[in-house]
Amino acid sequence: MKTGFLILAGLTFAALAPATTISMVPIYEPLSMHGTDVDEVITDTGEALQATVMSRPMALTGAFPETLVEAICSPHKIPTNNPNYKIIETNLLVLCNIGVTSELSDGGLKVRFDVSKLSIPANVDLTSRQVLKLAIVAVRKTLEEYQKPQTGGLMVMIEIQGVDDAKSSLRDLSAKILLPGGGG
């Protein structure tokens, strides 16, 4: 009797457990190339920097496209076969303490970069403006991939938050981007 009840309770719990979909998706991230022997490269922002925007696959679940945007600030340790490469973190958003949130509404997708705790490490030879430009490119490229199978366009509103007097010039990086659907 007790065993039957436990089985019934277990089946009831399993039936009530929410189903989740796990999707394998490309996430673009702004990455520092410090610690490598690579000279500066021309980035998607048109500048020669020791940084780049690259994708990596991630298995994600949650609300899309919001989850995609928030994933660009995931910690990223680059795998290596060289014992001399000892860099633990390469994601510039993590290194520079920039937060990312997003919210989808009828008007489109709001992406907010929080720069209130922004701090550029000494070994990262970039300005806060360069880091944010790379982050915006990462958002755009990630969402372009998401939009390929979509039939409608997506309005993306980028906001820079947490700006104080010293960082007030970063506000002008706020932008609106219309990403077309791929017609999939």
Residue frames as qw, qx, qy, qz and C-alpha x, y, z in Angstrom:
[[0.000, 0.886, 0.463, 0.000, 0.00, 0.00, 0.00],
 [0.293, -0.826, 0.104, 0.470, 2.74, 2.43, 1.02],
 [0.433, -0.186, 0.603, 0.643, 4.82, 1.52, -2.05],
 [0.268, 0.589, 0.674, 0.356, 1.83, 2.02, -4.34],
 [0.085, -0.945, -0.259, 0.180, 1.23, 5.46, -2.83],
 [0.374, -0.643, 0.330, 0.582, 4.86, 6.46, -3.34],
 [0.398, 0.126, 0.690, 0.591, 4.76, 5.33, -6.97],
 [0.130, 0.788, 0.572, 0.184, 1.51, 7.24, -7.54],
 [0.221, -0.908, -0.054, 0.353, 2.96, 10.35, -5.87],
 [0.436, -0.394, 0.494, 0.640, 6.12, 10.07, -7.98],
 [0.328, 0.385, 0.699, 0.505, 4.16, 9.75, -11.21],
 [0.002, 0.909, 0.416, -0.027, 1.99, 12.71, -10.26],
 [0.313, -0.784, 0.168, 0.510, 5.08, 14.84, -9.58],
 [0.428, -0.115, 0.631, 0.637, 6.66, 13.77, -12.87],
 [0.243, 0.631, 0.657, 0.334, 3.49, 14.70, -14.76],
 [0.103, -0.956, -0.249, 0.116, 3.42, 18.14, -13.13],
 [0.521, -0.468, 0.261, 0.664, 7.12, 18.85, -13.72],
 [0.405, 0.816, -0.024, -0.412, 7.48, 21.50, -16.41],
 [0.838, 0.261, 0.303, 0.371, 8.94, 20.37, -19.69],
 [0.088, -0.837, 0.230, 0.488, 11.87, 22.39, -20.94],
 [0.805, 0.565, 0.072, 0.166, 13.42, 22.62, -24.34],
 [0.509, -0.612, 0.330, 0.508, 17.19, 22.75, -24.56],
 [0.645, 0.760, 0.078, 0.034, 18.47, 24.39, -27.72],
 [0.687, -0.216, 0.233, 0.654, 22.02, 24.37, -29.08],
 [0.273, 0.939, 0.203, 0.058, 22.69, 27.92, -30.25],
 [0.610, 0.269, -0.100, 0.739, 25.65, 30.09, -31.27],
 [0.303, -0.914, -0.205, 0.176, 26.39, 32.87, -28.79],
 [0.520, 0.592, -0.117, 0.605, 28.75, 35.65, -29.82],
 [0.584, -0.732, -0.184, 0.300, 30.91, 37.15, -27.08],
 [0.224, 0.910, -0.270, 0.223, 33.33, 40.06, -26.83],
 [0.932, -0.247, -0.055, 0.261, 36.63, 38.36, -26.05],
 [0.148, -0.896, 0.399, 0.126, 39.99, 39.67, -24.91],
 [0.897, 0.346, -0.224, 0.163, 43.02, 38.21, -26.64],
 [0.144, -0.812, 0.508, -0.250, 45.42, 39.25, -23.86],
 [0.677, -0.378, 0.629, -0.058, 47.91, 36.54, -23.06],
 [0.850, 0.369, 0.348, 0.145, 48.15, 35.48, -26.71],
 [0.453, -0.317, 0.377, 0.743, 50.80, 36.29, -29.29],
 [0.340, 0.656, 0.581, 0.341, 48.21, 37.70, -31.67],
 [0.165, -0.027, 0.020, 0.986, 48.82, 41.25, -32.76],
 [0.353, 0.401, 0.340, -0.774, 45.90, 43.60, -32.93],
 [0.245, 0.307, 0.831, 0.394, 43.18, 42.56, -35.36],
 [0.252, -0.093, -0.195, -0.943, 40.66, 44.69, -37.19],
 [0.187, 0.261, 0.858, -0.402, 37.40, 44.08, -35.35],
 [0.117, 0.616, 0.733, 0.265, 33.77, 44.42, -36.39],
 [0.115, -0.884, -0.267, 0.365, 33.92, 47.95, -34.99],
 [0.543, 0.795, 0.000, 0.271, 36.59, 48.86, -37.56],
 [0.222, -0.876, 0.405, -0.137, 39.32, 49.30, -34.95],
 [0.670, 0.316, -0.634, 0.223, 42.59, 47.41, -34.52],
 [0.561, -0.606, 0.320, -0.464, 42.32, 45.88, -31.05],
 [0.194, 0.241, -0.940, 0.145, 43.65, 42.96, -29.06],
 [0.452, 0.199, 0.674, -0.549, 40.04, 41.81, -28.75],
 [0.215, 0.008, -0.741, -0.636, 37.43, 40.25, -31.00],
 [0.698, 0.036, 0.302, -0.648, 33.86, 39.00, -31.19],
 [0.262, 0.199, -0.915, -0.234, 33.58, 35.24, -31.68],
 [0.787, -0.215, -0.106, -0.568, 30.85, 32.66, -31.30],
 [0.011, 0.220, -0.957, 0.190, 30.71, 29.50, -29.26],
 [0.540, -0.306, -0.658, -0.427, 27.96, 26.91, -29.03],
 [0.194, -0.158, 0.665, -0.704, 25.85, 26.86, -25.89],
 [0.302, -0.376, -0.856, -0.190, 22.97, 24.61, -24.81],
 [0.113, -0.058, 0.312, -0.941, 20.34, 27.00, -23.45],
 [0.165, -0.557, -0.806, -0.114, 16.82, 26.89, -22.14],
 [0.096, -0.504, -0.374, 0.773, 14.54, 29.75, -21.20],
 [0.365, 0.825, 0.329, -0.278, 12.82, 32.66, -22.87],
 [0.516, 0.030, 0.436, 0.736, 14.23, 33.42, -26.31],
 [0.668, 0.534, -0.246, 0.456, 15.61, 35.87, -27.43],
 [0.363, -0.867, 0.198, -0.279, 16.19, 37.23, -23.90],
 [0.876, -0.382, 0.260, 0.140, 18.23, 34.20, -22.79],
 [0.777, 0.419, 0.103, 0.459, 20.46, 34.52, -25.85],
 [0.135, 0.850, -0.123, 0.494, 21.35, 38.12, -25.02],
 [0.570, -0.743, 0.272, -0.220, 22.03, 37.40, -21.36],
 [0.961, -0.085, 0.154, 0.213, 24.26, 34.45, -22.32],
 [0.574, 0.696, -0.144, 0.407, 26.79, 36.76, -23.98],
 [0.123, -0.772, 0.441, -0.440, 28.14, 37.62, -20.53],
 [0.965, -0.258, -0.035, -0.029, 28.82, 34.01, -19.52],
 [0.416, -0.708, 0.530, 0.211, 32.28, 33.29, -18.14],
 [0.857, 0.508, -0.088, -0.020, 34.59, 31.99, -20.86],
 [0.475, -0.612, 0.581, 0.251, 37.88, 30.21, -20.26],
 [0.634, 0.593, -0.392, -0.305, 39.51, 29.40, -23.59],
 [0.955, -0.140, 0.241, 0.098, 40.60, 25.76, -23.91],
 [0.240, 0.838, -0.480, -0.094, 44.26, 25.43, -24.84],
 [0.975, 0.036, -0.130, 0.177, 46.96, 22.87, -25.51],
 [0.451, 0.549, -0.331, 0.621, 49.71, 25.28, -24.41],
 [0.608, -0.511, -0.498, 0.349, 50.66, 25.18, -20.71],
 [0.332, -0.055, -0.106, 0.936, 51.97, 28.76, -20.97],
 [0.258, -0.413, -0.321, -0.812, 48.48, 30.16, -21.67],
 [0.258, -0.243, -0.794, 0.494, 47.15, 30.71, -18.17],
 [0.261, -0.144, -0.034, -0.954, 44.32, 33.16, -18.80],
 [0.130, 0.245, 0.894, -0.353, 41.32, 32.17, -16.70],
 [0.308, 0.713, 0.541, -0.322, 38.74, 34.58, -18.18],
 [0.319, 0.028, 0.463, 0.827, 38.47, 36.13, -21.65],
 [0.027, 0.738, 0.613, 0.281, 34.89, 37.46, -21.83],
 [0.217, 0.301, -0.109, 0.922, 35.25, 41.23, -21.68],
 [0.480, -0.589, -0.223, -0.611, 31.84, 41.70, -20.03],
 [0.835, -0.449, -0.292, 0.128, 32.91, 39.44, -17.16],
 [0.648, 0.048, -0.183, 0.737, 36.40, 40.96, -16.95],
 [0.098, 0.294, -0.008, 0.951, 35.05, 44.52, -16.88],
 [0.015, 0.342, 0.746, -0.571, 32.03, 43.89, -14.61],
 [0.342, 0.087, -0.239, -0.905, 29.39, 44.92, -17.15],
 [0.414, 0.228, 0.815, -0.334, 25.95, 43.47, -16.53],
 [0.242, 0.022, -0.608, -0.756, 23.49, 42.58, -19.30],
 [0.368, 0.329, 0.764, -0.415, 19.72, 42.19, -19.03],
 [0.152, -0.026, -0.586, -0.796, 17.01, 42.03, -21.65],
 [0.355, 0.367, 0.675, -0.532, 13.25, 42.19, -21.84],
 [0.047, 0.209, 0.737, 0.641, 10.90, 41.45, -24.73],
 [0.267, 0.489, 0.490, -0.670, 7.76, 43.56, -25.09],
 [0.558, 0.684, 0.469, -0.036, 5.36, 44.55, -27.87],
 [0.185, 0.948, -0.158, -0.206, 7.78, 47.32, -28.87],
 [0.660, 0.567, -0.470, 0.144, 10.72, 44.96, -29.32],
 [0.852, -0.230, -0.316, 0.348, 13.67, 43.73, -27.29],
 [0.143, -0.937, 0.221, -0.231, 15.24, 46.06, -24.72],
 [0.847, 0.039, -0.298, 0.439, 18.89, 45.24, -24.02],
 [0.271, -0.939, 0.108, -0.182, 20.45, 47.00, -21.06],
 [0.705, 0.227, -0.409, 0.533, 24.17, 47.18, -20.36],
 [0.504, -0.857, -0.103, -0.024, 24.81, 48.14, -16.72],
 [0.602, 0.488, -0.295, 0.559, 28.12, 49.99, -16.42],
 [0.444, -0.837, 0.060, -0.314, 27.70, 51.04, -12.77],
 [0.781, -0.521, 0.316, 0.137, 30.45, 48.58, -11.68],
 [0.765, 0.611, -0.075, 0.189, 32.57, 48.94, -14.83],
 [0.416, -0.776, 0.434, 0.189, 36.28, 48.49, -14.21],
 [0.772, 0.565, -0.290, 0.002, 38.86, 47.74, -16.92],
 [0.864, -0.400, 0.128, 0.278, 41.63, 45.43, -15.66],
 [0.163, -0.809, 0.388, 0.409, 45.20, 46.69, -16.12],
 [0.404, -0.211, 0.790, 0.410, 46.10, 43.84, -18.50],
 [0.424, 0.616, 0.648, 0.145, 43.20, 44.67, -20.85],
 [0.232, -0.269, 0.190, 0.915, 44.35, 47.45, -23.17],
 [0.006, 0.531, 0.670, 0.519, 40.89, 48.74, -24.13],
 [0.173, -0.131, 0.215, -0.952, 38.65, 51.65, -23.26],
 [0.361, 0.290, 0.743, -0.484, 35.18, 51.22, -21.82],
 [0.538, 0.549, -0.063, -0.637, 33.77, 52.56, -25.11],
 [0.357, 0.405, -0.783, -0.309, 35.65, 49.89, -27.10],
 [0.096, 0.020, 0.964, -0.246, 34.41, 47.13, -24.77],
 [0.452, 0.436, 0.505, -0.592, 30.80, 48.31, -25.11],
 [0.498, 0.533, -0.363, -0.580, 31.07, 48.58, -28.91],
 [0.226, 0.243, -0.935, -0.122, 32.30, 44.98, -29.03],
 [0.228, 0.196, 0.846, -0.440, 29.47, 43.93, -26.69],
 [0.525, 0.504, 0.152, -0.669, 26.90, 45.59, -28.96],
 [0.438, 0.432, -0.674, -0.408, 28.38, 43.74, -31.95],
 [0.020, 0.070, -0.986, 0.151, 28.08, 40.48, -29.96],
 [0.412, 0.370, 0.594, -0.584, 24.39, 41.18, -29.26],
 [0.528, 0.541, -0.192, -0.626, 23.71, 42.05, -32.89],
 [0.339, 0.361, -0.831, -0.253, 25.47, 38.94, -34.25],
 [0.134, 0.065, 0.937, -0.315, 23.78, 36.64, -31.71],
 [0.461, 0.470, 0.457, -0.598, 20.36, 38.05, -32.56],
 [0.448, 0.504, -0.466, -0.572, 21.05, 37.91, -36.31],
 [0.150, 0.139, -0.976, -0.072, 21.54, 34.15, -35.91],
 [0.241, 0.304, 0.782, -0.488, 18.30, 33.94, -33.92],
 [0.432, 0.542, 0.101, -0.714, 16.44, 35.92, -36.59],
 [0.072, 0.287, -0.797, -0.526, 17.44, 33.69, -39.54],
 [0.044, -0.271, -0.945, -0.178, 14.44, 31.32, -39.19],
 [0.116, 0.543, 0.535, -0.637, 12.04, 34.06, -38.01],
 [0.326, 0.597, 0.600, 0.420, 9.49, 35.52, -40.42],
 [0.055, -0.961, -0.219, -0.158, 9.14, 38.95, -38.80],
 [0.382, 0.592, -0.328, 0.630, 11.68, 41.60, -37.92],
 [0.632, -0.564, -0.416, 0.332, 12.92, 42.37, -34.40],
 [0.055, 0.866, -0.113, 0.484, 13.45, 45.90, -33.08],
 [0.749, -0.260, -0.372, 0.484, 16.34, 45.93, -30.60],
 [0.093, -0.924, 0.042, -0.369, 16.75, 48.91, -28.28],
 [0.723, 0.009, -0.404, 0.560, 20.18, 49.10, -26.63],
 [0.294, -0.908, -0.021, -0.296, 20.42, 51.15, -23.43],
 [0.530, 0.253, -0.535, 0.607, 23.49, 52.00, -21.38],
 [0.553, -0.755, -0.217, -0.277, 22.58, 52.17, -17.69],
 [0.773, -0.514, -0.104, 0.357, 24.48, 52.95, -14.50],
 [0.517, 0.516, 0.018, 0.683, 26.22, 55.91, -16.09],
 [0.390, -0.757, -0.234, 0.469, 27.77, 58.46, -13.73],
 [0.136, 0.943, -0.108, -0.283, 29.50, 61.74, -14.58],
 [0.296, -0.569, 0.677, 0.361, 32.78, 59.99, -15.42],
 [0.354, 0.090, 0.880, 0.303, 31.01, 57.63, -17.83],
 [0.399, 0.614, 0.337, -0.592, 28.43, 60.04, -19.25],
 [0.267, 0.534, -0.522, -0.609, 29.91, 59.87, -22.77],
 [0.122, -0.031, 0.984, 0.130, 28.89, 56.19, -22.96],
 [0.447, 0.459, 0.543, -0.543, 25.21, 57.13, -23.16],
 [0.448, 0.590, -0.269, -0.615, 25.57, 57.92, -26.87],
 [0.045, 0.218, -0.948, -0.228, 26.17, 54.20, -27.53],
 [0.479, 0.347, 0.677, -0.437, 22.46, 53.61, -26.90],
 [0.175, 0.237, -0.621, -0.726, 20.87, 52.63, -30.20],
 [0.763, 0.267, 0.394, -0.438, 17.92, 51.09, -32.01],
 [0.002, 0.330, -0.837, -0.436, 18.60, 48.29, -34.46],
 [0.812, 0.230, 0.139, -0.517, 15.99, 46.66, -36.69],
 [0.216, -0.303, 0.903, 0.214, 16.96, 43.07, -37.46],
 [0.667, 0.187, -0.321, -0.646, 15.01, 41.57, -40.36],
 [0.833, -0.087, 0.510, -0.194, 13.67, 38.05, -40.25],
 [0.171, -0.367, 0.797, 0.448, 15.28, 35.49, -42.50],
 [0.627, 0.209, -0.298, -0.688, 11.94, 34.33, -43.83],
 [0.039, 0.226, -0.972, 0.055, 12.47, 30.80, -42.52]]
